[in-house]
Amino acid sequence: MNPDSESGSVALEFLICGLLAPILVVGGVLSLASAQRSQIAAQQLAREYVRSQALGVDANIAQPMRQSVAEGLRLDITQVQLSAHLISESNVVEARATVGQAVETARMRVQK
């Protein structure tokens, strides 16, 4: 067996297992954390907006809410969308929030 070929294998193995694998794992964890942060932000935004609409707050509050989420997550404001509507023939308001790729809806009954 040639000793030179063994040292080349060890160096290649160290490069792959010792350097590249941890970088890939850290990149995957950061990507998952970003996706989860967007999902939580979309859920919270939908809940807060539907609550404001059920209480009769002016719909113009959507813009400051979108701006706040976009700044908090360091996103462009166009990546944060928010809408609400009254479900027909009921007194339930439904809000839909989109933050990046995450989409969440929330519903709340309007007390009359």
C-alpha positions, 0 to 999 in steps of 0.5 A: 500500500502506498503511504501517499494515497492514504494521506490524500484520503485522510485530507479529503475525509477531513475536508468533507467531514470536518469542514463542509458537513458542519457548515451545511448543518449550520446553514440548515438550522439557520434556514429552519429558524428563519422559516419558523420566525416568519411563521410565528410572525404571520400567526401573530400578525393575523391574530392582532389584525383580526382582533383590531377589526373585531373591535372596530378599529380603523382598517388603516392600522394594517400599514403600521402593523406591516411596517413593524413586522417587516422592520423586525424581521428585516424584510421588504414591506412587500413581503408582508401582506395583510387583509381582513374580511367579514365572512358572509352571513355571519358576524365572523371576521377573518384575517389573512397574513403573509410574511415571506412564504408563511401564510396564516389566517385567524378568525374572530366573532364580532360582538354586537 
